[in-house]
């Protein structure tokens, strides 16, 4: 059944439930108005009639108490409307995107297919993965040329197919120049991201306000890879899926022995996160790093990007024991003073593919 048909059924059921409730209230009001008074059937005095009308008006002005079934229908209706709005927004954004470069010639496409196949083979069968990462955030409008705005150091852990952790442990911010050298220091309340997926819930720890937001995953999203960038480029790679979701080409690498791929998103969901990604692969087809350009990146007006470096990458390593590894995906006991917010994670809209030319970012 299509989402549109599901929405129609939900709206119909909700409207029907509310309609029955309103009709019931109206019928009860009419019965009261037509019933004889308690004096034995005599007509009401004008004062009694006015009091009766006032009582009925107050009754109608009070909010109607819905049954649990009616409340459930309303919640489903609201979710369906939100999903439909997301789909409309995604479709509108997709219609404006264009292919960033001309189609590859036969030789270039054959080489790209070979690279993607070897990359997929290298990552295939990943059951667990752990690594450290460094991330440099550049904003050339906020810092001197060649100086990064902040640097994060953290951990990535993954257990197939739906458990993961992304945590920034240290974050330093540019504070100015001293003796011709950039200075960096931490900032209170700016500790960086911390996400955990247990397979059934996604937990976001916001250390700046001491709040943990827990979103329950719909059953449709449990047991599947749910993480967005940059994690799909680090975990199991599906070459065909990559070609469906992205425009990809090989570009010149400035590092000897390293392959460089340029990846442009086709879906509105991915384009909302980044404009283009440049991925560096070693000769063994292990990812060494990537550069993610902001969705609104422009070399002059918005020169903003993130550069990742992955270190100490371990795949399917059980040296510490699988149970100990899984403990990383068990929600931590919150310190005193933290708040918890709960909700449901909405299903993402269906990917809207785009086609057609965008300006390329500078090569790095």
Protein Blocks (a to p, Z undefined) as FASTA:
>chain_A
ZZklmmmmmmmmmmmmmmmmmmmmmmmmmmmmmpccfeoopacdfklmmmmmmmmmmmmm
pccdddfklmmmmmmmmmmmmmmmmmmmmmmmmmmpccfbdcddfklmmmmmmmmmmmmm
mmgopabdcdddddddddfklbcehiafbdcddddddddfkbccdddfbdcddfbdeehi
acddddehiabpcdddehlaccdddfknopacdddddfklgoiafbdcfklmmmccdfkl
mmmmpccdddddfbghiacdddddfbfklmmmombdcddddfkopafbdcdddfklcfkl
mcccdddddehiaehiaknopklmmmmmgccdddehiacddddddddddddddedjdddd
ddZZ
